[in-house]
Amino acid sequence: MFHDAWIMARKDLRIEWVTRVATGQVLPFGALVLILFGLALNPDLVIVGAERRSILAQIAPGLFWITVLLASLLALGRSFAIEANDGNIDALKMAGLDPAGVFLGKAMAVAVQLLAIEVVLGFGAFVLYGTPLANVVMLFCAVILATVGVAAAGTLYAGIASGLRARDTLVPLLVLPILSPVLLAATLSTEVAIFGGSGGWSWVMLLGVFAVIYLGVGMLAFGPVMEET
């Protein structure tokens, strides 16, 4: 299973390296979103509890994860659009690859692309918005677990929609309700990691639970999904 997962992940990442979809489309879009919000919002300070924060810094966690969500939808659509061409789905079935390995490989490739985008966007948010950082370890754990959850759930539902003509519109409709709790927990844990406070690790643990559940369900369900595609 892990050998097949490595084969799939390496294939998808090599295709992305050649086509540069993430770097050519998602990163400019994310940078534009950060710049536009920076220009549109007033940089004045607001009082949150006993603290004084910049409005831009206050919205940075939510804005960051919204941009990551849009990037994940593009990466997921791209991941299965590759297999939909020239009967590649049938070729995967005939190759005898473990369906769980195919799922893990595709989820891994999407997660790697998202992590690369998150590093660039996160650095841009810190530079443009002057965001502080209270807990690096919490931020790292939240980003990793949220990315795994988004990639796992997104890969499963993108696989379900891959055999349909309206897959480009169905993937967001299927994925958004499932990813809503993940993005909520990611935003709240990121906010605590940036500004400090209590309760952040509870949200991080919830992200870990979501990641494990989505990975487990995806590994079990991807075989029937491949057969029906």
WOZI-V912267 format. One record per backbone hydrogen bond with DSSP energy under -0.5 kcal/mol. NH is the residue of the N-H (numbers start at 0). CO is the residue of the C=O. If there is no record, write none. Layout:
nh=NH co=CO
nh=NH co=CO
//
This chain:
nh=4 co=0
nh=5 co=1
nh=6 co=2
nh=7 co=3
nh=8 co=4
nh=9 co=5
nh=10 co=6
nh=11 co=7
nh=12 co=8
nh=13 co=9
nh=14 co=10
nh=15 co=11
nh=16 co=12
nh=17 co=13
nh=18 co=14
nh=19 co=15
nh=23 co=19
nh=24 co=20
nh=25 co=20
nh=25 co=21
nh=26 co=21
nh=28 co=24
nh=29 co=25
nh=30 co=26
nh=31 co=27
nh=32 co=28
nh=33 co=29
nh=34 co=30
nh=35 co=31
nh=36 co=32
nh=37 co=33
nh=38 co=34
nh=39 co=35
nh=40 co=36
nh=45 co=52
nh=47 co=45
nh=47 co=50
nh=48 co=46
nh=50 co=47
nh=52 co=45
nh=52 co=50
nh=54 co=43
nh=57 co=53
nh=58 co=54
nh=59 co=55
nh=62 co=58
nh=63 co=59
nh=64 co=60
nh=65 co=61
nh=66 co=62
nh=67 co=63
nh=68 co=64
nh=69 co=65
nh=70 co=66
nh=71 co=67
nh=72 co=68
nh=73 co=69
nh=74 co=70
nh=75 co=71
nh=76 co=72
nh=77 co=73
nh=78 co=74
nh=79 co=75
nh=80 co=76
nh=81 co=77
nh=82 co=78
nh=83 co=79
nh=84 co=80
nh=84 co=81
nh=86 co=83
nh=87 co=82
nh=87 co=84
nh=88 co=82
nh=90 co=86
nh=91 co=87
nh=92 co=88
nh=93 co=89
nh=94 co=90
nh=95 co=92
nh=96 co=91
nh=101 co=97
nh=102 co=98
nh=103 co=99
nh=104 co=100
nh=105 co=101
nh=106 co=102
nh=107 co=103
nh=108 co=104
nh=109 co=105
nh=110 co=106
nh=111 co=107
nh=112 co=108
nh=113 co=109
nh=114 co=110
nh=115 co=111
nh=116 co=112
nh=117 co=113
nh=118 co=114
nh=119 co=115
nh=120 co=116
nh=121 co=117
nh=122 co=118
nh=123 co=119
nh=124 co=120
nh=125 co=121
nh=126 co=122
nh=127 co=123
nh=128 co=124
nh=129 co=125
nh=130 co=124
nh=133 co=192
nh=134 co=192
nh=138 co=134
nh=139 co=135
nh=140 co=136
nh=141 co=137
nh=142 co=138
nh=143 co=139
nh=144 co=140
nh=145 co=141
nh=146 co=142
nh=147 co=143
nh=148 co=144
nh=149 co=145
nh=150 co=146
nh=151 co=147
nh=152 co=148
nh=153 co=149
nh=154 co=150
nh=155 co=151
nh=156 co=152
nh=157 co=153
nh=158 co=154
nh=159 co=155
nh=160 co=156
nh=161 co=157
nh=163 co=160
nh=166 co=163
nh=168 co=165
nh=169 co=165
nh=170 co=166
nh=172 co=168
nh=173 co=169
nh=174 co=170
nh=175 co=171
nh=176 co=172
nh=177 co=173
nh=178 co=174
nh=179 co=175
nh=182 co=178
nh=183 co=179
nh=184 co=180
nh=185 co=181
nh=186 co=182
nh=187 co=183
nh=188 co=184
nh=189 co=185
nh=190 co=186
nh=191 co=187
nh=192 co=188
nh=193 co=189
nh=194 co=190
nh=195 co=191
nh=202 co=198
nh=203 co=199
nh=204 co=200
nh=205 co=201
nh=206 co=202
nh=207 co=203
nh=208 co=204
nh=209 co=205
nh=210 co=206
nh=211 co=207
nh=212 co=208
nh=213 co=209
nh=214 co=210
nh=215 co=211
nh=216 co=212
nh=217 co=213
nh=218 co=214
nh=219 co=215
nh=220 co=216
nh=221 co=217
nh=224 co=220
nh=225 co=221
nh=226 co=222
nh=227 co=223
nh=228 co=224
//
